[in-house]
Amino acid sequence: MAARTRDVVELLQRALAGVPPGAVWVAYSGGIDSTALLFATAELTHRSCRAVHVHHGLHPDADEWAGHAQATAARLGVQARVLRVGIAPGNVEACAREARYAAFEEVLRPGDVLLLAHHADDHTETLLLRIFSGRGWLAMPERRTLGAGSVLRPWRDVSRADIEAYVLDHGLAARGLGWIEDPANADTSFDRNYLRHEVLPRVRGRWPRVDAALLREDRVRGARDALLRHWLAGWTCFEFERLSQ
């Protein structure tokens, strides 16, 4: 097994450790990243995971994509659920995301974990979009709560190229596990696509390790914030006791 493929598998194994059987959902859009995640999770959980596909209704082929998601899940021997959502007026990217996470929240029960196929390239895009829009340093967390369950991104620290290598090494296409290419992903009128196709290639050409640098900075900030919260909690308790005497 190639080194990059091994890293992808080991990170997922680590994420799944301690998760009860039957409590794992995979957010399955039908793209190459989520196809790889669904395949790998089905393998590691012995088909005890479930797939959830959100039908946004934004593309003429949305029904076909939902059918593809169900067929792929069936081929892998896992249950699949398709959730239809309505998109509120406004920014399409933001409204679709809000509707998607609201749908995810509905299916999660206490103790359930939803796996997302976001990777290091997505992390860089999300972080820069938030900085450019004036929201400051709001990185993509590896884990967070969502309703009664939690969301986990086991591949946040691996690159898109690492996942594509995993797909190639395991011959997913030869197994009949194709994926959807959403044409909207090439539309640079959307902020994320503009950043992905127009800005970041130039940035990475100049600074090839920018993704690793941003992940490292995020970990440093996280450790520093945790230490500060711990210190403030201790200081507050000490001050309260002193002032109460």
TITOR-371127 format. One record per residue (C-alpha): residue number from 1; residue in three letters; x, y, z. Coordinates in Angstrom, 3 decimals, always signed. Each point is the difference from the previous one (the first is absolute). Layout:
N
{NUM 'ALA' {X Y Z}}
...
//
This chain:
245
{1 'MET' {+0.000 +0.000 +0.000}}
{2 'ALA' {+1.402 +3.388 -1.022}}
{3 'ALA' {+0.938 +2.416 +2.792}}
{4 'ARG' {-2.681 +2.551 -0.878}}
{5 'THR' {-2.690 -2.685 -0.195}}
{6 'ARG' {+1.119 -1.419 +3.346}}
{7 'ASP' {-0.303 +3.435 +1.633}}
{8 'VAL' {-3.539 +0.401 -1.316}}
{9 'VAL' {-1.062 -3.387 +1.373}}
{10 'GLU' {+1.740 +0.435 +3.355}}
{11 'LEU' {-1.611 +3.396 +0.604}}
{12 'LEU' {-3.434 -1.477 -0.653}}
{13 'GLN' {+0.721 -2.989 +2.266}}
{14 'ARG' {+1.010 +2.391 +2.767}}
{15 'ALA' {-3.175 +2.030 -0.466}}
{16 'LEU' {-2.188 -3.102 +0.175}}
{17 'ALA' {+1.644 -1.382 +3.127}}
{18 'GLY' {-2.541 -0.074 +2.798}}
{19 'VAL' {-2.999 +0.846 -2.192}}
{20 'PRO' {-2.792 -2.552 +0.671}}
{21 'PRO' {-1.051 -2.234 -2.935}}
{22 'GLY' {-2.934 +1.434 -1.894}}
{23 'ALA' {+0.624 +3.545 +1.239}}
{24 'VAL' {+2.046 +1.112 -3.023}}
{25 'TRP' {-1.478 +2.070 -2.825}}
{26 'VAL' {+1.918 +1.095 -3.100}}
{27 'ALA' {-1.033 +3.231 -1.735}}
{28 'TYR' {-0.045 -1.208 -3.593}}
{29 'SER' {-0.307 +2.613 -2.733}}
{30 'GLY' {+1.090 -2.431 -2.706}}
{31 'GLY' {+3.246 +1.869 -0.765}}
{32 'ILE' {+3.389 -1.689 -0.023}}
{33 'ASP' {+0.899 +0.978 +3.578}}
{34 'SER' {-3.205 -1.243 +1.622}}
{35 'THR' {+0.047 -3.119 -2.198}}
{36 'ALA' {+3.448 -0.827 +1.352}}
{37 'LEU' {-1.171 +0.665 +3.563}}
{38 'LEU' {-3.112 -2.164 -0.363}}
{39 'PHE' {+2.005 -2.871 -1.494}}
{40 'ALA' {+2.701 +0.177 +2.685}}
{41 'THR' {-2.512 +0.302 +2.838}}
{42 'ALA' {-2.067 -2.918 -1.319}}
{43 'GLU' {+3.165 -2.107 -0.103}}
{44 'LEU' {+1.118 +0.913 +3.515}}
{45 'THR' {-3.433 -0.303 +1.638}}
{46 'HIS' {-0.914 -3.215 -1.825}}
{47 'ARG' {-2.991 +1.728 -1.659}}
{48 'SER' {-1.497 +1.203 +3.288}}
{49 'CYS' {+0.139 +3.687 -1.030}}
{50 'ARG' {-2.776 +1.944 -1.741}}
{51 'ALA' {+0.128 +2.563 -2.796}}
{52 'VAL' {-1.986 +3.232 -0.115}}
{53 'HIS' {-0.396 +1.969 -3.225}}
{54 'VAL' {-1.474 +3.502 -0.038}}
{55 'HIS' {-2.133 +0.797 -3.046}}
{56 'HIS' {+0.229 +3.779 -0.443}}
{57 'GLY' {-2.006 +0.102 -3.222}}
{58 'LEU' {+2.318 +2.655 -1.430}}
{59 'HIS' {+1.062 -1.918 -3.124}}
{60 'PRO' {-2.148 -1.657 -2.700}}
{61 'ASP' {+1.818 -3.288 +0.712}}
{62 'ALA' {-0.630 +0.115 +3.759}}
{63 'ASP' {-2.445 -2.929 -0.151}}
{64 'GLU' {+2.514 -2.025 -1.986}}
{65 'TRP' {+2.698 +0.793 +2.547}}
{66 'ALA' {-2.234 -1.186 +2.832}}
{67 'GLY' {-0.597 -3.237 -1.901}}
{68 'HIS' {+3.747 -0.393 -0.500}}
{69 'ALA' {+0.556 +0.453 +3.748}}
{70 'GLN' {-2.538 -2.697 +0.833}}
{71 'ALA' {+1.391 -2.389 -2.626}}
{72 'THR' {+3.586 +0.469 +1.176}}
{73 'ALA' {-0.951 -0.545 +3.633}}
{74 'ALA' {-1.880 -3.165 -0.989}}
{75 'ARG' {+3.045 -1.247 -1.911}}
{76 'LEU' {+2.068 +0.505 +3.157}}
{77 'GLY' {-2.601 -1.740 +2.147}}
{78 'VAL' {-0.876 +2.994 +2.164}}
{79 'GLN' {-3.311 +1.721 +0.672}}
{80 'ALA' {-0.585 +3.397 -1.601}}
{81 'ARG' {-2.378 +2.826 +0.756}}
{82 'VAL' {-0.801 +2.858 -2.379}}
{83 'LEU' {-1.103 +3.272 +1.592}}
{84 'ARG' {-1.718 +2.624 -2.146}}
{85 'VAL' {+0.501 +3.587 +1.116}}
{86 'GLY' {-1.250 +3.399 -1.073}}
{87 'ILE' {+2.462 +2.830 -0.549}}
{88 'ALA' {-0.898 +3.385 +1.455}}
{89 'PRO' {+0.460 +3.149 -2.136}}
{90 'GLY' {+3.384 +1.672 +0.260}}
{91 'ASN' {+3.578 -1.120 -0.470}}
{92 'VAL' {-0.334 -3.450 -1.588}}
{93 'GLU' {+3.216 -1.399 +1.508}}
{94 'ALA' {-0.835 +1.108 +3.536}}
{95 'CYS' {-3.697 -0.929 -0.159}}
{96 'ALA' {+0.733 -3.447 -1.433}}
{97 'ARG' {+2.512 -0.618 +2.777}}
{98 'GLU' {-2.491 +1.054 +2.676}}
{99 'ALA' {-2.695 -2.254 -1.444}}
{100 'ARG' {+2.449 -2.898 -0.239}}
{101 'TYR' {+1.117 +0.189 +3.611}}
{102 'ALA' {-3.576 +0.419 +1.209}}
{103 'ALA' {-0.841 -3.241 -1.834}}
{104 'PHE' {+3.003 -1.765 +1.508}}
{105 'GLU' {-1.058 +1.134 +3.461}}
{106 'GLU' {-3.399 -1.605 -0.465}}
{107 'VAL' {+1.401 -3.499 -0.614}}
{108 'LEU' {+2.565 -0.054 +2.795}}
{109 'ARG' {-1.006 -1.761 +3.186}}
{110 'PRO' {+1.881 +0.135 +3.326}}
{111 'GLY' {+3.433 -1.508 -0.474}}
{112 'ASP' {-0.146 +0.065 -3.813}}
{113 'VAL' {+3.001 +1.248 -1.959}}
{114 'LEU' {-0.208 +1.550 -3.466}}
{115 'LEU' {+3.177 -0.315 -2.075}}
{116 'LEU' {+0.745 +2.763 -2.518}}
{117 'ALA' {+2.545 -0.390 -2.807}}
{118 'HIS' {+1.511 +3.482 +0.366}}
{119 'HIS' {+3.767 +0.061 -0.461}}
{120 'ALA' {+2.920 +2.403 +0.386}}
{121 'ASP' {-0.767 +1.806 -3.252}}
{122 'ASP' {-3.562 +0.623 +1.227}}
{123 'HIS' {+1.391 +1.223 +3.322}}
{124 'THR' {+2.190 +2.568 -1.763}}
{125 'GLU' {-2.898 +1.209 -2.158}}
{126 'THR' {-2.403 +0.292 +2.934}}
{127 'LEU' {+2.479 +1.806 +2.218}}
{128 'LEU' {+0.972 +2.519 -2.674}}
{129 'LEU' {-3.623 +0.617 -0.977}}
{130 'ARG' {-0.836 +0.818 +3.604}}
{131 'ILE' {+3.019 +2.286 +0.351}}
{132 'PHE' {-0.726 +1.800 -3.289}}
{133 'SER' {-3.651 +0.500 +0.982}}
{134 'GLY' {+1.027 +1.647 +3.285}}
{135 'ARG' {-0.928 -2.846 +2.357}}
{136 'GLY' {+3.562 -0.473 +1.206}}
{137 'TRP' {+1.834 -3.235 +0.694}}
{138 'LEU' {-2.804 -2.583 +0.024}}
{139 'ALA' {+1.638 -3.232 -1.046}}
{140 'MET' {-1.786 -3.226 -0.901}}
{141 'PRO' {-0.059 -2.150 +3.174}}
{142 'GLU' {+0.753 -3.698 -0.101}}
{143 'ARG' {-2.916 -0.699 +2.358}}
{144 'ARG' {-3.007 +1.896 +1.278}}
{145 'THR' {-3.432 -0.727 +1.381}}
{146 'LEU' {-3.033 +0.092 -2.256}}
{147 'GLY' {-3.358 -0.448 +1.633}}
{148 'ALA' {-0.029 -3.200 +2.023}}
{149 'GLY' {+3.073 -1.363 -1.771}}
{150 'SER' {+3.314 +1.234 -1.314}}
{151 'VAL' {+1.777 +0.750 -3.256}}
{152 'LEU' {+3.461 -1.376 -0.701}}
{153 'ARG' {+2.398 +0.798 -2.826}}
{154 'PRO' {+2.532 -2.856 +0.085}}
{155 'TRP' {+1.801 +1.192 -3.141}}
{156 'ARG' {+0.302 +3.682 +0.815}}
{157 'ASP' {+3.806 -0.249 +0.116}}
{158 'VAL' {+0.505 -1.911 -3.266}}
{159 'SER' {-0.008 +1.538 -3.453}}
{160 'ARG' {-2.387 -0.455 -2.891}}
{161 'ALA' {+2.893 -1.706 -1.806}}
{162 'ASP' {+0.322 -2.515 +2.873}}
{163 'ILE' {-3.663 -0.964 -0.364}}
{164 'GLU' {+0.297 -0.285 -3.771}}
{165 'ALA' {+3.019 -2.284 +0.516}}
{166 'TYR' {-2.111 -2.165 +2.322}}
{167 'VAL' {-2.729 -0.230 -2.666}}
{168 'LEU' {+2.566 -1.012 -2.612}}
{169 'ASP' {+1.794 -2.524 +2.244}}
{170 'HIS' {-3.286 -1.737 +0.877}}
{171 'GLY' {-1.349 +0.045 -3.549}}
{172 'LEU' {-3.374 +1.479 +0.912}}
{173 'ALA' {-0.864 +0.739 -3.638}}
{174 'ALA' {+0.818 -3.581 -0.997}}
{175 'ARG' {-2.311 -1.208 +2.797}}
{176 'GLY' {-2.865 +1.926 -1.578}}
{177 'LEU' {+0.143 +2.739 +2.633}}
{178 'GLY' {-0.079 +3.088 -2.149}}
{179 'TRP' {-0.590 +3.527 +1.249}}
{180 'ILE' {-1.876 +3.117 -0.974}}
{181 'GLU' {+1.691 +3.050 -1.501}}
{182 'ASP' {-2.220 +2.950 +0.903}}
{183 'PRO' {+0.434 +2.609 -2.772}}
{184 'ALA' {-0.765 +2.731 +2.546}}
{185 'ASN' {+3.423 -0.673 +1.529}}
{186 'ALA' {+1.583 +1.691 -3.017}}
{187 'ASP' {-2.146 +3.141 +0.229}}
{188 'THR' {+2.340 +2.741 +1.240}}
{189 'SER' {-2.882 +2.369 +0.694}}
{190 'PHE' {-0.208 -1.883 +3.310}}
{191 'ASP' {+2.537 +1.261 +2.561}}
{192 'ARG' {+1.398 -3.435 +0.883}}
{193 'ASN' {+0.499 -0.968 -3.626}}
{194 'TYR' {+1.663 +3.325 -0.778}}
{195 'LEU' {+2.391 -0.562 +2.891}}
{196 'ARG' {+0.589 -3.633 -0.995}}
{197 'HIS' {+0.590 +0.511 -3.710}}
{198 'GLU' {+1.314 +3.548 -0.313}}
{199 'VAL' {+1.760 +0.934 +3.242}}
{200 'LEU' {+1.371 -3.061 +1.768}}
{201 'PRO' {+1.872 -1.506 -2.979}}
{202 'ARG' {+2.074 +3.195 -0.132}}
{203 'VAL' {+0.473 +0.040 +3.774}}
{204 'ARG' {+1.061 -3.652 +0.114}}
{205 'GLY' {+2.309 +0.550 -2.954}}
{206 'ARG' {+1.784 +2.693 +1.985}}
{207 'TRP' {-0.314 -1.597 +3.478}}
{208 'PRO' {-0.436 -3.785 -0.492}}
{209 'ARG' {-0.387 -0.741 +3.715}}
{210 'VAL' {-2.742 +2.517 +0.701}}
{211 'ASP' {-2.579 -2.697 +0.882}}
{212 'ALA' {+2.306 -1.667 +2.537}}
{213 'ALA' {+0.942 +3.408 +1.420}}
{214 'LEU' {-3.646 +0.969 +0.565}}
{215 'LEU' {-0.777 -3.349 +1.644}}
{216 'ARG' {+3.027 +0.395 +2.263}}
{217 'GLU' {-1.019 +3.532 +0.959}}
{218 'ASP' {-3.516 -1.227 +0.757}}
{219 'ARG' {+1.344 -2.706 +2.341}}
{220 'VAL' {+2.213 +2.555 +1.770}}
{221 'ARG' {-2.940 +2.367 +0.422}}
{222 'GLY' {-2.179 -2.829 +1.284}}
{223 'ALA' {+2.552 -1.064 +2.599}}
{224 'ARG' {+0.542 +3.591 +1.081}}
{225 'ASP' {-3.734 +0.669 +0.324}}
{226 'ALA' {-0.501 -3.189 +2.033}}
{227 'LEU' {+2.828 +1.015 +2.334}}
{228 'LEU' {-1.447 +3.501 +0.365}}
{229 'ARG' {-3.472 -1.363 +0.808}}
{230 'HIS' {+1.507 -2.330 +2.590}}
{231 'TRP' {+1.997 +2.814 +1.553}}
{232 'LEU' {-2.991 +2.357 +0.086}}
{233 'ALA' {-2.188 -2.666 +1.595}}
{234 'GLY' {+2.570 -0.559 +2.741}}
{235 'TRP' {+0.556 +3.724 +0.496}}
{236 'THR' {-3.745 +0.663 +0.274}}
{237 'CYS' {-0.459 -2.700 +2.623}}
{238 'PHE' {+2.981 +1.282 +1.981}}
{239 'GLU' {-1.216 +3.592 -0.114}}
{240 'PHE' {-3.513 -1.042 +1.019}}
{241 'GLU' {+1.315 -1.861 +3.036}}
{242 'ARG' {+2.227 +2.932 +0.966}}
{243 'LEU' {-2.780 +2.559 -0.320}}
{244 'SER' {-2.403 -2.213 +1.971}}
{245 'GLN' {+2.242 -0.053 +3.080}}
//
